Amino acid sequence: MTRLVPAMLAALVLAGCTTPSPRERVHSELLSAGIKPRMANCLADRLVDRLSIGELRQLGRAAKLPRKDVGNMSINELADRLAAVGDPHIVSVVTSAGLGCAIAS
């Protein structure tokens, strides 16, 4: 029994190392959507700090709508995509994070 506990802890630590963190997943999705690396870093940090895992999943589902390079979208297309989320808190966080990151860079 005394050997089982350390072995289980080691397995949990290793499992944690192989699973990407929410920040890494958000960052990866932003990059694949066409966001520049510096902006993706800033956005990932802010979104993960301000949204719950459930809200991040909800945002991810909305982002799975027909993909188009974000850099080629009009402001109206981006607004429509964000409005499709349907959660005012998520819209507010994404909007403020985007503005804050744009100003910071």
VENJO-V95058 format. One record per residue. RES is the residue in one small letter. SS is DSSP state (H for helix, E for strand, L for the rest). NEAR is the number of other ideal C-beta (glycine too) atoms within 10 Angstrom. D_LAST is the distance of its C-alpha to the last C-alpha in whole Angstrom. Layout:
res: (RES | RES)
ss: (SS | SS)
near: (NEAR | NEAR)
d_last: (D_LAST | D_LAST)
This chain:
res: (m | t | r | l | v | p | a | m | l | a | a | l | v | l | a | g | c | t | t | p | s | p | r | e | r | v | h | s | e | l | l | s | a | g | i | k | p | r | m | a | n | c | l | a | d | r | l | v | d | r | l | s | i | g | e | l | r | q | l | g | r | a | a | k | l | p | r | k | d | v | g | n | m | s | i | n | e | l | a | d | r | l | a | a | v | g | d | p | h | i | v | s | v | v | t | s | a | g | l | g | c | a | i | a | s)
ss: (L | H | H | H | H | H | H | H | H | H | H | H | H | H | H | H | H | H | L | L | L | H | H | H | H | H | H | H | H | H | H | H | L | L | L | L | H | H | H | H | H | H | H | H | H | H | H | H | H | H | L | L | H | H | H | H | H | H | H | H | H | H | H | L | L | L | L | L | L | H | H | H | L | L | H | H | H | H | H | H | H | H | H | L | L | L | L | H | H | H | H | H | H | H | H | H | H | H | H | H | H | H | H | H | L)
near: (4 | 5 | 7 | 8 | 9 | 9 | 9 | 10 | 10 | 10 | 10 | 10 | 9 | 10 | 9 | 9 | 7 | 6 | 10 | 10 | 11 | 16 | 15 | 12 | 15 | 23 | 22 | 13 | 17 | 21 | 15 | 11 | 15 | 14 | 21 | 13 | 10 | 11 | 17 | 20 | 17 | 21 | 20 | 24 | 15 | 19 | 23 | 19 | 10 | 16 | 21 | 12 | 9 | 9 | 17 | 19 | 12 | 16 | 21 | 12 | 11 | 17 | 18 | 9 | 10 | 5 | 10 | 12 | 9 | 16 | 9 | 8 | 15 | 8 | 7 | 8 | 12 | 14 | 13 | 12 | 16 | 17 | 11 | 12 | 17 | 10 | 15 | 9 | 12 | 20 | 16 | 11 | 18 | 22 | 13 | 12 | 20 | 18 | 10 | 13 | 20 | 11 | 7 | 10 | 10)
d_last: (54 | 53 | 51 | 50 | 47 | 46 | 46 | 44 | 41 | 41 | 40 | 38 | 36 | 36 | 35 | 32 | 31 | 31 | 30 | 26 | 24 | 23 | 19 | 20 | 22 | 19 | 17 | 19 | 20 | 16 | 16 | 20 | 19 | 17 | 13 | 11 | 11 | 8 | 8 | 11 | 11 | 9 | 11 | 14 | 14 | 14 | 17 | 19 | 19 | 20 | 22 | 25 | 26 | 28 | 26 | 23 | 27 | 27 | 24 | 24 | 28 | 26 | 24 | 27 | 28 | 28 | 25 | 23 | 20 | 18 | 16 | 20 | 20 | 21 | 19 | 23 | 23 | 20 | 21 | 25 | 24 | 22 | 25 | 27 | 26 | 29 | 27 | 26 | 24 | 22 | 21 | 20 | 18 | 16 | 16 | 14 | 12 | 11 | 10 | 9 | 6 | 5 | 6 | 4 | 0)
